[in-house]
C-alpha cells in the first residue's frame, strides 16, 4: 500500500478499480484493509473504484501527538481525496468512520455526492460511554489485561447471538480479535476518546447529501435505535435495519449490506 504525506501525517492507503470513487472510512482501531474482505470486491465488480486507508492512530499511518480531534480525522480524509485528485465522492462510514463522514458532510458538503452510514450514532449512549471510559482508564493507567481478555470482550460486544450458536465461528472470531489486540490499545487511545461524542443530532439536520443509514438489529456498540435517530435527523435519509447481526454486520451479513450499498449508489 502507498503512503501519502499529508501535511504532517503519513497515511497508508489503497485504491482499487477504475470507476467513480467510493471512499470507505473504518471504525475505531481497525485497518482500512478490513473493507477488502467483503465490500471492496463487490463495489469494484459493480463498476466503482474504492479508496481505503488507515486512519491516524492505526499503524502504519503515523501522525504527531495524541490530542487530535474528530475535525483532524475529517481533514485527513479530505487531504487524501485532494492528494488523489478526486472531486465529489461517495462515502461509506462504519461506526467511528460514520462519525467522520457525518462531520465531513457538514464541513465540506461540496465534496460529498452520497453518504452511506453503517452503525452510525449522533450521540453517545450511557452504556457506550461507560465501557469506553473504562477502556480509556485502563490504557491511561498502563493496565495490560491481555489480548485474551480483550478478544473475549470484543467477541461478546461485536458479533450477534446467532453467531454464538456456531462454536467454530466463535473460535474464529476470538482468534481474530486476540490478534487485533496484540499491539494493545495505547496507539488508538485518541480514537477511543473521540468515541465519546457530544449530541450532534441537531447539527445533522443540515446535511444535504443523499444519505443511507444501515443499522443492525443486535448491535450492542451502536444500537439500532441510535442509527434510526441519525436517519430521522438527516433530511430525506433512508433507513435500513438488517436483522440477526451485531456491530460487525457488514462482515456477518455482507451480501445484504452490499446489496443496500449498491442499490443506493446506483440510485444517483
Protein Blocks (a to p, Z undefined) as FASTA:
>chain_A
ZZddeehiacddddedjbdcddddddehiafklmmmmmmmmmmmnopacdddddehiafb
dcehjkbcfklmmmmmmmmmmmnopacdddddehjlmmmmmmmmmmmmmlpmbdcdehia
fbdcfklmmmmmmmmmmmmnopaebjklmmmmmmmmmmcfklmmmmklmmmmmmmmmmmm
mnojmlmmmmmmmmmccdfklmmmmpmbdcdddddfklcklgfklmmmmmmmpghiacdd
dehiafklmmmmmmlmmmmmmmmmmmZZ
